[in-house]
């Protein structure tokens, strides 16, 4: 995969799957915006730069529309475009449904689903203007293939990402934009 001169934003890139995605994109030549709510983003940028790619650390709470818009705006200021958006950030607090509060439900849906909405909504206009782009959202086998006890809110959010992806792909394909979801199991 040759991504020289491409610009990628990876949310939740401070650790886990997001970190590995950011490093893989960097190894393929992409400039990588390492977006995370934690300071681990700085360490990942150092790793990206050690590979020889250009990295940019961006603090972003994807459940905040303002944070997301600032992330995309600063990416465009620095690099002038967005070629790839990886909607990876997510949370999965385990809690039995009978003990789950509305606040527990809202927190997971706001990060896992509304965060995908905000990030996609912010990056998409530039991709439409460019008439190309890739949007990859990390879904899960939870909700779309199997269920997991104590993760009703998580499973609902990830199943919704699958539907979001299918519908958006139909809307933006005419602009040369690919929209896909990856549904990993426990990692």
N, C-alpha and C positions, 0 to 999 in steps of 0.2 A: 504494500500500500504506500503510494507516494503522495505525501501531503505537503510538499514544499510550497511555501507561500500561502498556505491555508491558515485560517484563524479559527481556533476552537475555544469554546467556553465549556467548562466542565463544572457543574455544581456538586457540592459535597465532595470536592476533590482532595480534601485534607487527609483522607484515610480510606482504607478498604477498597471497594470496587472503584470508586471515583479516583483514588490515587493511581491505581493501576491503569485506568483509562487515560488519565492525563499523561502518564509516563509513556504509554503505548503511542499516543498521538504525537508526543514529542519525538519518540524514536523514529516515527514516520515522517518527521520534518515539519510538523505543524507548530505554529506559535500557539501557546496554551495559556488561557486565562484560568487560573486555579482559584475557583470561587468556593469559599467555605466560611462558616460562621466562627470557626476556631482558628487559632494562630498556627495550627499545623499547616496551613496553606503556605507559609513562608518556607518551611522545610521542603515541601513538594516543589516549590519554585526553584529552590537550590538544586534539587535532583533533576528537574527539567533542564536547567542551565548546565549542569554537569554532563548531560547527554549531548549538549551543543545546540539545543533549541532555545528559543526565546520564551520566557515565562513571565506572567504578570499575576501577582497575588491580589485578590479582591475579596474584601470582607462582604459577605452577602447573606442576609437572612431571607431565604426565598419566600417566606410567608409574608414578607413586607414588599408591597408594590413599589414603594419608594426605593428600597435597597436594590431591587431587581432592575428598575429603570436606570438607576445610577450605574450599576454594573455594566449594562449594555452600552450606556452612553460613554462611559470611560473606556470601554473596549473599542468603540468606534473612534473616539478621540485618539487613542494610542495606535490602533492598527488599521482603521478606516473601513473595516468590514467584519462580518461574522459569517463564516462558511459552515461551521458545525456547532450545534448546540447539543450538549449531552445533559439531559435532565436526570441527574443521578441522586441528588440530595433527598434524603428521606429519613424518617424515624419509625421505629417499631417497638414502642413500649408495650410490654406484655401485661394484660389485665383481663380478668374474667369479665364477660359481658355484664353479668348481674351487678358487678361493682363499678362498672364504667360510668363516668359522669358525662354530662354534655360537654364539659370543658375538655375531658380526655379525648372524646370523639372529635371535637372541633380542632384541637391542637394537631392531631394526626392528619385530618383532612386538609387543614390549612397548609401544612408543610408538604405532604405527599401529593396532593392533588391541586390545590390552589397554587402551589409553588410552580408546578408544571405549566399551569395556565399563565401565570405572570411571566415566567421566563420565555415561553413560546410567544406570547403576545408582544413582548418587548423586542425580541430578536427577529420576528417574522417580517416586519415591514422592510428591513434592510435586505433580507433574503429575497423578498418579492422584487425589490428594486434591482438587485443583482441578477435576478432570474436564475438563481441556483442556491442550494443550501441543503443541509442534512440536519434533521432533528431526530435525535435518538433518546427515547425515554426509557428509564429502567423501571419496568413493571415487576412482576413476580409471578411465580406459579401460584402463590397465595391468592385466592379469589377467582383466578381464571382457570386453574387446573385442579387444585386441591384446596382444602380449607385447613386452617391451623387454629387449634383451641387457644383462647386468650388473645387472639389477634383479629377480632372482628373488624375493628376500625381500620387496621392496616390492610386486611384483605379487601375490604370495600374500596379503599383508596386505590389499590393496585389494579383491581378489576376495572375501575373507572378509567384508569390511564389507558388500558387496552382499548376501550371504546372510544376515548378521546383520540387516540392515535389512528384508528381505522377511519374515523370520520374526517379528521383533519387531512389525512393523506389524500382523500378524494377531493378536498377543496383546493389544495395548493399544488397538486401535481402538475397542473398546467403551467406553473411558473418554474418548473425544473427543480422543485423542492421535494425531497424524499422524506417521509415521516415514518419512523419505525419504532417499535418497542422491543426490548429484550426482556425476557421473563426468566431470570435465574431462580434456582432453588436455594436452599440454605448454603451459605458460603462461610 
